[in-house]
Amino acid sequence: MQNELWLSPEHQQTYTELCNTLYERELLRLSQTPSEQLPLLTKRLASLPFYVREAASLILKHPSPLTLDSQNACWLHSQSKVCPVPHVDESESIFSYYHKYAKLGLLVPVYIKDPQQNQLEQIRLDSIDEIDHDGQRIHCNEHGWFAMAGWPQEPDNQQKLLLKPGKAVLVAVCCGHQWRNQERKLPRLLSLREMLLASRLNWQNFAKPHPAKKDLR
């Protein structure tokens, strides 16, 4: 209940809607847990109420330039015609950014082109949990090793790229925007983990979105 004490009366309903929707969504996801991960399920269920309340509180405490749909626990914004992935020649800019700013816990966007979903394109949020300064590479908690210039460094993440944060990229991340064959597709709903990460973004750090570009794939 401590998370709710600061809420104004007009935010109470929004908070309740967010909690209910996030809880239902995460329960559905957990119901699909693979058999090899079932031993961890009890612990995840026990911590679920805490993380749901934490996500709802952070979302309301730290407003973003996006429109919040509390009933569906998602953010809304107009979608770029194509996925905002930088040109190949911008890898130097990506390297410069991570060479200067990479630190443990930094939130980073990862581009994914999924061959198992007919080349569906997405950008997902992750965080840095290891830095190899000598090798000039970064390890992301969920998506593995990348060179500081953005290129994948493992067999399992060859369809992924580490991107430089920017407003256009982060809009796509938080709204779950998706593309296939240069066409917009129905946005996906973010997981509870993704909502928690996205709610920590400081939008004041990012410039206005640039026009979407279509290379580096």
C-alpha positions in Angstrom: 0.0 0.0 0.0 3.0 2.3 0.5 3.2 2.9 -3.3 -0.3 4.3 -3.3 -0.1 6.9 -0.5 1.3 9.7 -2.8 -1.5 9.3 -5.4 -4.0 12.1 -5.9 -7.7 11.1 -6.1 -7.8 11.5 -9.9 -4.8 9.1 -10.2 -6.3 6.4 -8.0 -8.5 5.0 -10.8 -5.7 5.0 -13.3 -3.4 3.2 -10.8 -6.1 0.6 -10.2 -6.6 0.0 -14.0 -2.9 -0.3 -14.6 -2.5 -2.8 -11.7 -5.4 -5.0 -12.8 -4.3 -5.1 -16.5 -0.7 -5.7 -15.8 -1.5 -8.5 -13.3 -3.8 -10.2 -15.8 -1.3 -9.9 -18.6 1.6 -11.3 -16.6 -0.5 -14.2 -15.2 -1.3 -15.1 -18.8 2.3 -15.0 -19.7 3.3 -17.1 -16.7 0.7 -19.7 -17.5 2.7 -20.4 -20.7 6.0 -21.0 -18.8 8.0 -23.8 -20.4 8.3 -27.0 -18.4 12.0 -26.6 -17.8 11.3 -23.2 -16.0 8.4 -24.5 -13.8 10.6 -24.7 -10.7 11.0 -20.9 -10.8 7.2 -20.3 -11.2 6.4 -20.2 -7.5 9.0 -17.5 -6.8 7.8 -15.4 -9.8 4.2 -15.6 -8.7 5.1 -14.6 -5.1 6.9 -11.4 -6.4 4.3 -10.6 -9.0 2.1 -8.2 -6.9 5.2 -6.2 -5.8 6.4 -5.7 -9.4 2.9 -4.8 -10.7 2.5 -2.1 -8.0 6.0 -0.9 -8.7 5.4 -0.6 -12.4 2.0 1.2 -12.0 3.6 3.7 -9.5 6.6 4.5 -11.7 4.4 5.0 -14.8 2.4 7.6 -12.9 5.3 9.2 -11.2 7.4 9.7 -14.3 5.2 11.0 -17.2 6.3 10.6 -20.8 5.4 12.4 -24.0 3.3 9.4 -24.9 -0.4 8.9 -24.3 -1.1 6.4 -21.6 -3.9 3.9 -22.1 -4.4 2.7 -18.5 -7.1 0.2 -19.3 -4.8 -1.7 -21.7 -1.6 -0.8 -19.8 0.2 0.6 -22.8 1.5 3.8 -24.3 0.2 5.3 -27.6 1.8 7.4 -30.2 1.8 7.7 -34.0 3.9 5.1 -35.7 6.7 5.7 -38.2 6.1 4.3 -41.7 9.2 2.2 -41.4 11.3 1.0 -38.5 13.6 3.8 -37.3 16.9 1.8 -37.7 20.0 3.9 -38.5 22.1 3.7 -41.7 25.2 1.6 -41.7 27.4 4.6 -41.7 26.0 5.7 -38.3 27.7 2.8 -36.5 30.5 5.3 -35.6 27.9 7.5 -33.9 26.6 4.4 -32.0 30.2 3.5 -31.0 30.9 7.0 -29.8 27.7 7.0 -27.6 28.5 3.7 -25.9 32.2 4.4 -25.6 31.3 7.5 -23.6 28.1 6.6 -21.8 28.0 2.8 -21.3 27.6 1.9 -17.6 25.9 -0.9 -15.7 22.2 -0.6 -15.6 22.0 1.8 -18.6 18.8 1.3 -20.6 19.5 0.4 -24.2 17.3 -0.3 -27.3 17.8 -3.5 -29.3 16.5 -3.9 -32.8 15.2 -7.4 -33.7 14.3 -8.8 -37.1 12.7 -12.2 -36.3 13.0 -14.8 -39.0 10.6 -17.1 -37.0 7.9 -14.5 -37.4 8.4 -13.8 -41.1 11.0 -11.1 -40.6 8.9 -9.1 -38.2 10.8 -6.0 -37.0 10.7 -4.7 -33.4 12.8 -2.6 -31.1 12.9 -3.8 -27.4 14.4 -2.2 -24.3 17.1 -4.0 -22.4 19.8 -3.0 -19.8 23.6 -3.3 -19.7 24.8 -5.8 -17.1 28.5 -6.2 -18.2 31.0 -4.1 -20.1 34.2 -5.4 -21.8 36.3 -2.2 -22.2 39.2 -4.1 -23.7 37.1 -5.8 -26.3 34.9 -2.7 -26.8 31.7 -4.7 -26.3 28.6 -4.6 -24.1 26.5 -7.4 -22.7 22.7 -6.8 -22.5 20.8 -8.6 -19.8 18.4 -10.4 -22.2 19.9 -10.0 -25.7 23.6 -10.9 -25.1 26.9 -9.4 -26.4 27.1 -6.5 -28.9 30.1 -4.5 -30.1 29.9 -0.9 -29.0 29.3 0.0 -32.7 26.0 -2.0 -32.4 26.9 -5.3 -34.2 25.9 -8.6 -32.7 28.7 -10.8 -31.1 26.9 -14.1 -30.5 25.4 -16.8 -32.8 22.1 -16.4 -31.1 21.7 -12.7 -31.7 22.7 -12.3 -35.3 19.3 -10.8 -36.2 19.7 -8.1 -33.6 21.5 -4.7 -33.4 22.3 -2.5 -30.4 20.9 1.0 -31.2 21.7 4.4 -29.9 18.8 5.8 -27.8 16.8 8.6 -29.4 13.2 9.7 -29.1 12.0 8.1 -32.3 13.6 4.8 -31.3 12.2 4.9 -27.8 8.7 5.8 -29.0 8.8 2.6 -31.0 10.1 0.7 -28.0 7.5 1.9 -25.5 4.5 1.7 -27.9 5.4 -1.8 -29.1 5.5 -0.7 -32.7 6.1 -3.4 -35.3 6.8 -3.6 -39.0 7.1 -6.2 -41.7 8.1 -5.7 -45.3 8.3 -1.9 -44.8 4.7 -1.8 -43.6 3.3 -1.0 -40.1 1.8 -3.9 -38.2 -0.4 -4.0 -35.1 1.6 -2.9 -32.0 2.4 -5.6 -29.4 1.7 -5.2 -25.7 4.9 -4.9 -23.5 5.7 -7.5 -20.8 5.8 -6.4 -17.2 9.6 -6.4 -17.3 9.5 -4.1 -20.3 7.0 -1.8 -18.7 9.2 -1.5 -15.6 12.3 -0.7 -17.7 10.4 1.8 -19.9 8.9 3.6 -16.9 12.5 4.5 -15.8 13.3 6.4 -19.0 14.1 10.1 -18.6 12.6 11.6 -21.8 14.3 14.9 -21.2 17.6 13.3 -22.2 16.5 12.6 -25.8 16.2 15.0 -28.7 13.2 15.3 -31.0 12.6 12.2 -33.2 14.4 12.2 -36.6 12.7 10.9 -39.8 12.8 7.1 -39.9 15.5 5.5 -42.0 15.6 2.1 -43.4 19.1 0.5 -43.6 21.3 -1.6 -41.3 19.3 -4.8 -41.6 
